[in-house]
């Protein structure tokens, strides 16, 4: 049994402008993740396994 191919909805007008505005805002406000703690743990494991 074949499945029907559905059209992909497209934003237009004010909705499209709002979407782009919100996406840009989210991109500018993205934070950086601090992996310092995870790096310390990984190094301790590698040191214990005599791989570092």
N, CA, C and O atoms as a Tripos MOL2 file, in Angstrom:
@<TRIPOS>MOLECULE
protein
  208   207    52     0     0
PROTEIN
NO_CHARGES

@<TRIPOS>ATOM
      1 N           0.8510   -1.1710    0.0000 N.3       1 UNK1
      2 CA          0.0000    0.0000    0.0000 C.3       1 UNK1
      3 C           0.9040    1.2430    0.0000 C.2       1 UNK1
      4 O           1.8170    1.3550    0.8180 O.2       1 UNK1
      5 N           0.6460    2.1450   -0.8980 N.am      2 UNK2
      6 CA          1.4450    3.3600   -1.0220 C.3       2 UNK2
      7 C           0.8660    4.4610   -0.1340 C.2       2 UNK2
      8 O          -0.3440    4.5610    0.0650 O.2       2 UNK2
      9 N           1.7690    5.2740    0.3870 N.am      3 UNK3
     10 CA          1.3390    6.4040    1.1970 C.3       3 UNK3
     11 C           1.2940    7.6680    0.3500 C.2       3 UNK3
     12 O           2.1280    7.8820   -0.5290 O.2       3 UNK3
     13 N           0.3200    8.4820    0.6310 N.am      4 UNK4
     14 CA          0.1750    9.7370   -0.1010 C.3       4 UNK4
     15 C           1.3080   10.6960    0.2900 C.2       4 UNK4
     16 O           1.6450   10.8130    1.4690 O.2       4 UNK4
     17 N           1.8860   11.3710   -0.6860 N.am      5 UNK5
     18 CA          2.9100   12.3680   -0.4250 C.3       5 UNK5
     19 C           2.2030   13.6790   -0.1200 C.2       5 UNK5
     20 O           1.4510   14.1960   -0.9450 O.2       5 UNK5
     21 N           2.4500   14.2120    1.0720 N.am      6 UNK6
     22 CA          1.7700   15.4310    1.4880 C.3       6 UNK6
     23 C           2.6600   16.6360    1.2220 C.2       6 UNK6
     24 O           3.8860   16.5510    1.2810 O.2       6 UNK6
     25 N           2.0250   17.7400    0.9330 N.am      7 UNK7
     26 CA          2.7570   18.9750    0.6760 C.3       7 UNK7
     27 C           3.3460   19.5100    1.9830 C.2       7 UNK7
     28 O           2.7470   19.3630    3.0480 O.2       7 UNK7
     29 N           4.5090   20.1240    1.8930 N.am      8 UNK8
     30 CA          5.1540   20.7260    3.0530 C.3       8 UNK8
     31 C           4.5590   22.1250    3.2510 C.2       8 UNK8
     32 O           4.5720   22.9380    2.3270 O.2       8 UNK8
     33 N           4.0400   22.4060    4.4470 N.am      9 UNK9
     34 CA          3.4500   23.7280    4.6620 C.3       9 UNK9
     35 C           4.5150   24.8230    4.5900 C.2       9 UNK9
     36 O           5.6420   24.6380    5.0500 O.2       9 UNK9
     37 N           4.1460   25.9570    4.0110 N.am     10 UNK10
     38 CA          5.0710   27.0630    3.8400 C.3      10 UNK10
     39 C           4.5290   28.2870    4.5670 C.2      10 UNK10
     40 O           3.3610   28.6470    4.4190 O.2      10 UNK10
     41 N           5.3940   28.9180    5.3540 N.am     11 UNK11
     42 CA          4.9930   30.1380    6.0390 C.3      11 UNK11
     43 C           5.0730   31.3070    5.0680 C.2      11 UNK11
     44 O           5.9900   31.3950    4.2520 O.2      11 UNK11
     45 N           4.1030   32.1980    5.1710 N.am     12 UNK12
     46 CA          4.0780   33.3730    4.3000 C.3      12 UNK12
     47 C           3.6470   34.5820    5.1040 C.2      12 UNK12
     48 O           2.9710   34.4660    6.1270 O.2      12 UNK12
     49 N           4.0460   35.7250    4.6260 N.am     13 UNK13
     50 CA          3.5830   36.9780    5.2160 C.3      13 UNK13
     51 C           4.1090   37.2030    6.6150 C.2      13 UNK13
     52 O           5.2880   36.9920    6.9000 O.2      13 UNK13
     53 N           3.2020   37.6410    7.4900 N.am     14 UNK14
     54 CA          3.5750   37.9890    8.8630 C.3      14 UNK14
     55 C           4.0940   36.7900    9.6440 C.2      14 UNK14
     56 O           4.9960   36.9230   10.4710 O.2      14 UNK14
     57 N           3.5230   35.6230    9.3810 N.am     15 UNK15
     58 CA          3.9750   34.4220   10.0820 C.3      15 UNK15
     59 C           5.4280   34.1090    9.7450 C.2      15 UNK15
     60 O           6.2040   33.7360   10.6260 O.2      15 UNK15
     61 N           5.8000   34.2590    8.4760 N.am     16 UNK16
     62 CA          7.1740   33.9990    8.0530 C.3      16 UNK16
     63 C           8.1270   35.0160    8.6710 C.2      16 UNK16
     64 O           9.2080   34.6570    9.1380 O.2      16 UNK16
     65 N           7.7290   36.2670    8.6740 N.am     17 UNK17
     66 CA          8.5580   37.3220    9.2630 C.3      17 UNK17
     67 C           8.7640   37.0760   10.7540 C.2      17 UNK17
     68 O           9.8750   37.2200   11.2640 O.2      17 UNK17
     69 N           7.6980   36.7080   11.4460 N.am     18 UNK18
     70 CA          7.7820   36.4390   12.8760 C.3      18 UNK18
     71 C           8.6940   35.2470   13.1490 C.2      18 UNK18
     72 O           9.4930   35.2700   14.0850 O.2      18 UNK18
     73 N           8.5700   34.2010   12.3230 N.am     19 UNK19
     74 CA          9.4120   33.0120   12.4920 C.3      19 UNK19
     75 C          10.8870   33.3600   12.3340 C.2      19 UNK19
     76 O          11.7130   32.9520   13.1510 O.2      19 UNK19
     77 N          11.2190   34.1040   11.2990 N.am     20 UNK20
     78 CA         12.6100   34.4830   11.0500 C.3      20 UNK20
     79 C          13.1260   35.3610   12.1840 C.2      20 UNK20
     80 O          14.2620   35.1970   12.6280 O.2      20 UNK20
     81 N          12.3030   36.2840   12.6490 N.am     21 UNK21
     82 CA         12.6940   37.1760   13.7450 C.3      21 UNK21
     83 C          12.9910   36.3800   15.0110 C.2      21 UNK21
     84 O          14.0040   36.6210   15.6680 O.2      21 UNK21
     85 N          12.1250   35.4400   15.3600 N.am     22 UNK22
     86 CA         12.3150   34.6080   16.5520 C.3      22 UNK22
     87 C          13.5230   33.6820   16.4030 C.2      22 UNK22
     88 O          14.2490   33.4500   17.3690 O.2      22 UNK22
     89 N          13.7420   33.1480   15.1910 N.am     23 UNK23
     90 CA         14.8980   32.2780   14.9610 C.3      23 UNK23
     91 C          16.1970   33.0590   15.1150 C.2      23 UNK23
     92 O          17.1510   32.5640   15.7150 O.2      23 UNK23
     93 N          16.2410   34.2810   14.5750 N.am     24 UNK24
     94 CA         17.4300   35.1160   14.7210 C.3      24 UNK24
     95 C          17.6760   35.4660   16.1840 C.2      24 UNK24
     96 O          18.8180   35.4630   16.6420 O.2      24 UNK24
     97 N          16.6180   35.7640   16.9090 N.am     25 UNK25
     98 CA         16.7300   36.1060   18.3310 C.3      25 UNK25
     99 C          17.2870   34.9130   19.1140 C.2      25 UNK25
    100 O          18.1670   35.0850   19.9570 O.2      25 UNK25
    101 N          16.7890   33.7280   18.8460 N.am     26 UNK26
    102 CA         17.2530   32.5250   19.5330 C.3      26 UNK26
    103 C          18.7160   32.2440   19.1850 C.2      26 UNK26
    104 O          19.4880   31.8270   20.0480 O.2      26 UNK26
    105 N          19.0970   32.4670   17.9360 N.am     27 UNK27
    106 CA         20.4790   32.2270   17.5120 C.3      27 UNK27
    107 C          21.4350   33.1810   18.2170 C.2      27 UNK27
    108 O          22.5120   32.7750   18.6540 O.2      27 UNK27
    109 N          21.0430   34.4480   18.3300 N.am     28 UNK28
    110 CA         21.9070   35.4390   18.9830 C.3      28 UNK28
    111 C          22.0350   35.1840   20.4750 C.2      28 UNK28
    112 O          23.0670   35.5040   21.0650 O.2      28 UNK28
    113 N          21.0190   34.6200   21.0900 N.am     29 UNK29
    114 CA         21.0040   34.4280   22.5390 C.3      29 UNK29
    115 C          21.4570   33.0370   22.9790 C.2      29 UNK29
    116 O          21.3320   32.6880   24.1530 O.2      29 UNK29
    117 N          21.9820   32.2450   22.0500 N.am     30 UNK30
    118 CA         22.4040   30.9050   22.4510 C.3      30 UNK30
    119 C          23.5920   31.0050   23.3980 C.2      30 UNK30
    120 O          24.4870   31.8290   23.2130 O.2      30 UNK30
    121 N          23.5830   30.1770   24.3800 N.am     31 UNK31
    122 CA         24.6420   30.2000   25.3840 C.3      31 UNK31
    123 C          25.7300   29.2030   25.0640 C.2      31 UNK31
    124 O          25.5700   28.3270   24.2140 O.2      31 UNK31
    125 N          26.8170   29.3500   25.7480 N.am     32 UNK32
    126 CA         27.9160   28.4080   25.5880 C.3      32 UNK32
    127 C          27.8330   27.3920   26.7180 C.2      32 UNK32
    128 O          27.4700   27.7280   27.8450 O.2      32 UNK32
    129 N          28.1720   26.1540   26.4070 N.am     33 UNK33
    130 CA         28.1390   25.0890   27.3860 C.3      33 UNK33
    131 C          29.5330   24.9190   27.9760 C.2      33 UNK33
    132 O          30.5270   24.8590   27.2530 O.2      33 UNK33
    133 N          29.5860   24.8410   29.3040 N.am     34 UNK34
    134 CA         30.8600   24.6700   29.9950 C.3      34 UNK34
    135 C          31.0770   23.1900   30.2830 C.2      34 UNK34
    136 O          30.3380   22.5830   31.0580 O.2      34 UNK34
    137 N          32.1040   22.6150   29.6470 N.am     35 UNK35
    138 CA         32.4020   21.2030   29.8160 C.3      35 UNK35
    139 C          33.5900   20.9730   30.7390 C.2      35 UNK35
    140 O          34.1710   19.8880   30.7260 O.2      35 UNK35
    141 N          33.9620   21.9610   31.5340 N.am     36 UNK36
    142 CA         35.1300   21.8600   32.4070 C.3      36 UNK36
    143 C          35.0370   20.6510   33.3340 C.2      36 UNK36
    144 O          35.9990   19.8950   33.4740 O.2      36 UNK36
    145 N          33.8930   20.4740   33.9570 N.am     37 UNK37
    146 CA         33.7090   19.3760   34.9010 C.3      37 UNK37
    147 C          33.8410   18.0160   34.1920 C.2      37 UNK37
    148 O          34.4870   17.1040   34.7070 O.2      37 UNK37
    149 N          33.2340   17.8920   33.0260 N.am     38 UNK38
    150 CA         33.2880   16.6360   32.2790 C.3      38 UNK38
    151 C          34.7130   16.3440   31.8110 C.2      38 UNK38
    152 O          35.1240   15.1840   31.7810 O.2      38 UNK38
    153 N          35.4680   17.3750   31.4470 N.am     39 UNK39
    154 CA         36.8540   17.1820   31.0120 C.3      39 UNK39
    155 C          37.6950   16.6710   32.1720 C.2      39 UNK39
    156 O          38.5170   15.7730   31.9920 O.2      39 UNK39
    157 N          37.4970   17.2370   33.3640 N.am     40 UNK40
    158 CA         38.2370   16.7730   34.5440 C.3      40 UNK40
    159 C          37.9610   15.2950   34.8140 C.2      40 UNK40
    160 O          38.8820   14.5260   35.0890 O.2      40 UNK40
    161 N          36.7030   14.9090   34.7350 N.am     41 UNK41
    162 CA         36.3150   13.5180   34.9760 C.3      41 UNK41
    163 C          36.9470   12.6020   33.9320 C.2      41 UNK41
    164 O          37.4860   11.5490   34.2690 O.2      41 UNK41
    165 N          36.8810   13.0070   32.6620 N.am     42 UNK42
    166 CA         37.4460   12.1950   31.5860 C.3      42 UNK42
    167 C          38.9570   12.0420   31.7530 C.2      42 UNK42
    168 O          39.4970   10.9540   31.5490 O.2      42 UNK42
    169 N          39.6330   13.1170   32.1190 N.am     43 UNK43
    170 CA         41.0870   13.0340   32.3210 C.3      43 UNK43
    171 C          41.4460   12.1290   33.4860 C.2      43 UNK43
    172 O          42.4340   11.3960   33.4310 O.2      43 UNK43
    173 N          40.6360   12.1810   34.5510 N.am     44 UNK44
    174 CA         40.8810   11.3090   35.6980 C.3      44 UNK44
    175 C          40.7210    9.8420   35.2990 C.2      44 UNK44
    176 O          41.5040    8.9920   35.7240 O.2      44 UNK44
    177 N          39.7250    9.5520   34.4960 N.am     45 UNK45
    178 CA         39.5060    8.1800   34.0340 C.3      45 UNK45
    179 C          40.6760    7.7270   33.1760 C.2      45 UNK45
    180 O          41.1970    6.6260   33.3580 O.2      45 UNK45
    181 N          41.0920    8.5850   32.2310 N.am     46 UNK46
    182 CA         42.2070    8.2250   31.3590 C.3      46 UNK46
    183 C          43.5050    8.0550   32.1360 C.2      46 UNK46
    184 O          44.3080    7.1730   31.8320 O.2      46 UNK46
    185 N          43.7070    8.8990   33.1340 N.am     47 UNK47
    186 CA         44.9170    8.7930   33.9660 C.3      47 UNK47
    187 C          44.9250    7.4830   34.7420 C.2      47 UNK47
    188 O          45.9510    6.8080   34.8350 O.2      47 UNK47
    189 N          43.7680    7.1330   35.2960 N.am     48 UNK48
    190 CA         43.6520    5.8900   36.0640 C.3      48 UNK48
    191 C          43.8890    4.6700   35.1500 C.2      48 UNK48
    192 O          44.4370    3.6580   35.5860 O.2      48 UNK48
    193 N          43.4710    4.7820   33.8890 N.am     49 UNK49
    194 CA         43.6680    3.6900   32.9400 C.3      49 UNK49
    195 C          45.0480    3.7410   32.3010 C.2      49 UNK49
    196 O          45.3690    2.9430   31.4190 O.2      49 UNK49
    197 N          45.8640    4.6960   32.7600 N.am     50 UNK50
    198 CA         47.2300    4.8920   32.2420 C.3      50 UNK50
    199 C          47.2350    5.1170   30.7380 C.2      50 UNK50
    200 O          48.0910    4.6030   30.0180 O.2      50 UNK50
    201 N          46.2700    5.8880   30.2840 N.am     51 UNK51
    202 CA         46.1730    6.2300   28.8690 C.3      51 UNK51
    203 C          46.4930    7.7050   28.6240 C.2      51 UNK51
    204 O          46.4400    8.1850   27.4920 O.2      51 UNK51
    205 N          46.8230    8.4090   29.6990 N.am     52 UNK52
    206 CA         47.1220    9.8360   29.5690 C.3      52 UNK52
    207 C          48.4670   10.1420   30.1400 C.2      52 UNK52
    208 O          48.8970   11.2960   30.1230 O.2      52 UNK52
@<TRIPOS>BOND
     1     1     2 1
     2     2     3 1
     3     3     4 2
     4     3     5 am
     5     5     6 1
     6     6     7 1
     7     7     8 2
     8     7     9 am
     9     9    10 1
    10    10    11 1
    11    11    12 2
    12    11    13 am
    13    13    14 1
    14    14    15 1
    15    15    16 2
    16    15    17 am
    17    17    18 1
    18    18    19 1
    19    19    20 2
    20    19    21 am
    21    21    22 1
    22    22    23 1
    23    23    24 2
    24    23    25 am
    25    25    26 1
    26    26    27 1
    27    27    28 2
    28    27    29 am
    29    29    30 1
    30    30    31 1
    31    31    32 2
    32    31    33 am
    33    33    34 1
    34    34    35 1
    35    35    36 2
    36    35    37 am
    37    37    38 1
    38    38    39 1
    39    39    40 2
    40    39    41 am
    41    41    42 1
    42    42    43 1
    43    43    44 2
    44    43    45 am
    45    45    46 1
    46    46    47 1
    47    47    48 2
    48    47    49 am
    49    49    50 1
    50    50    51 1
    51    51    52 2
    52    51    53 am
    53    53    54 1
    54    54    55 1
    55    55    56 2
    56    55    57 am
    57    57    58 1
    58    58    59 1
    59    59    60 2
    60    59    61 am
    61    61    62 1
    62    62    63 1
    63    63    64 2
    64    63    65 am
    65    65    66 1
    66    66    67 1
    67    67    68 2
    68    67    69 am
    69    69    70 1
    70    70    71 1
    71    71    72 2
    72    71    73 am
    73    73    74 1
    74    74    75 1
    75    75    76 2
    76    75    77 am
    77    77    78 1
    78    78    79 1
    79    79    80 2
    80    79    81 am
    81    81    82 1
    82    82    83 1
    83    83    84 2
    84    83    85 am
    85    85    86 1
    86    86    87 1
    87    87    88 2
    88    87    89 am
    89    89    90 1
    90    90    91 1
    91    91    92 2
    92    91    93 am
    93    93    94 1
    94    94    95 1
    95    95    96 2
    96    95    97 am
    97    97    98 1
    98    98    99 1
    99    99   100 2
   100    99   101 am
   101   101   102 1
   102   102   103 1
   103   103   104 2
   104   103   105 am
   105   105   106 1
   106   106   107 1
   107   107   108 2
   108   107   109 am
   109   109   110 1
   110   110   111 1
   111   111   112 2
   112   111   113 am
   113   113   114 1
   114   114   115 1
   115   115   116 2
   116   115   117 am
   117   117   118 1
   118   118   119 1
   119   119   120 2
   120   119   121 am
   121   121   122 1
   122   122   123 1
   123   123   124 2
   124   123   125 am
   125   125   126 1
   126   126   127 1
   127   127   128 2
   128   127   129 am
   129   129   130 1
   130   130   131 1
   131   131   132 2
   132   131   133 am
   133   133   134 1
   134   134   135 1
   135   135   136 2
   136   135   137 am
   137   137   138 1
   138   138   139 1
   139   139   140 2
   140   139   141 am
   141   141   142 1
   142   142   143 1
   143   143   144 2
   144   143   145 am
   145   145   146 1
   146   146   147 1
   147   147   148 2
   148   147   149 am
   149   149   150 1
   150   150   151 1
   151   151   152 2
   152   151   153 am
   153   153   154 1
   154   154   155 1
   155   155   156 2
   156   155   157 am
   157   157   158 1
   158   158   159 1
   159   159   160 2
   160   159   161 am
   161   161   162 1
   162   162   163 1
   163   163   164 2
   164   163   165 am
   165   165   166 1
   166   166   167 1
   167   167   168 2
   168   167   169 am
   169   169   170 1
   170   170   171 1
   171   171   172 2
   172   171   173 am
   173   173   174 1
   174   174   175 1
   175   175   176 2
   176   175   177 am
   177   177   178 1
   178   178   179 1
   179   179   180 2
   180   179   181 am
   181   181   182 1
   182   182   183 1
   183   183   184 2
   184   183   185 am
   185   185   186 1
   186   186   187 1
   187   187   188 2
   188   187   189 am
   189   189   190 1
   190   190   191 1
   191   191   192 2
   192   191   193 am
   193   193   194 1
   194   194   195 1
   195   195   196 2
   196   195   197 am
   197   197   198 1
   198   198   199 1
   199   199   200 2
   200   199   201 am
   201   201   202 1
   202   202   203 1
   203   203   204 2
   204   203   205 am
   205   205   206 1
   206   206   207 1
   207   207   208 2
@<TRIPOS>SUBSTRUCTURE
     1 UNK1         2 RESIDUE 1 A UNK
     2 UNK2         6 RESIDUE 1 A UNK
     3 UNK3        10 RESIDUE 1 A UNK
     4 UNK4        14 RESIDUE 1 A UNK
     5 UNK5        18 RESIDUE 1 A UNK
     6 UNK6        22 RESIDUE 1 A UNK
     7 UNK7        26 RESIDUE 1 A UNK
     8 UNK8        30 RESIDUE 1 A UNK
     9 UNK9        34 RESIDUE 1 A UNK
    10 UNK10       38 RESIDUE 1 A UNK
    11 UNK11       42 RESIDUE 1 A UNK
    12 UNK12       46 RESIDUE 1 A UNK
    13 UNK13       50 RESIDUE 1 A UNK
    14 UNK14       54 RESIDUE 1 A UNK
    15 UNK15       58 RESIDUE 1 A UNK
    16 UNK16       62 RESIDUE 1 A UNK
    17 UNK17       66 RESIDUE 1 A UNK
    18 UNK18       70 RESIDUE 1 A UNK
    19 UNK19       74 RESIDUE 1 A UNK
    20 UNK20       78 RESIDUE 1 A UNK
    21 UNK21       82 RESIDUE 1 A UNK
    22 UNK22       86 RESIDUE 1 A UNK
    23 UNK23       90 RESIDUE 1 A UNK
    24 UNK24       94 RESIDUE 1 A UNK
    25 UNK25       98 RESIDUE 1 A UNK
    26 UNK26      102 RESIDUE 1 A UNK
    27 UNK27      106 RESIDUE 1 A UNK
    28 UNK28      110 RESIDUE 1 A UNK
    29 UNK29      114 RESIDUE 1 A UNK
    30 UNK30      118 RESIDUE 1 A UNK
    31 UNK31      122 RESIDUE 1 A UNK
    32 UNK32      126 RESIDUE 1 A UNK
    33 UNK33      130 RESIDUE 1 A UNK
    34 UNK34      134 RESIDUE 1 A UNK
    35 UNK35      138 RESIDUE 1 A UNK
    36 UNK36      142 RESIDUE 1 A UNK
    37 UNK37      146 RESIDUE 1 A UNK
    38 UNK38      150 RESIDUE 1 A UNK
    39 UNK39      154 RESIDUE 1 A UNK
    40 UNK40      158 RESIDUE 1 A UNK
    41 UNK41      162 RESIDUE 1 A UNK
    42 UNK42      166 RESIDUE 1 A UNK
    43 UNK43      170 RESIDUE 1 A UNK
    44 UNK44      174 RESIDUE 1 A UNK
    45 UNK45      178 RESIDUE 1 A UNK
    46 UNK46      182 RESIDUE 1 A UNK
    47 UNK47      186 RESIDUE 1 A UNK
    48 UNK48      190 RESIDUE 1 A UNK
    49 UNK49      194 RESIDUE 1 A UNK
    50 UNK50      198 RESIDUE 1 A UNK
    51 UNK51      202 RESIDUE 1 A UNK
    52 UNK52      206 RESIDUE 1 A UNK
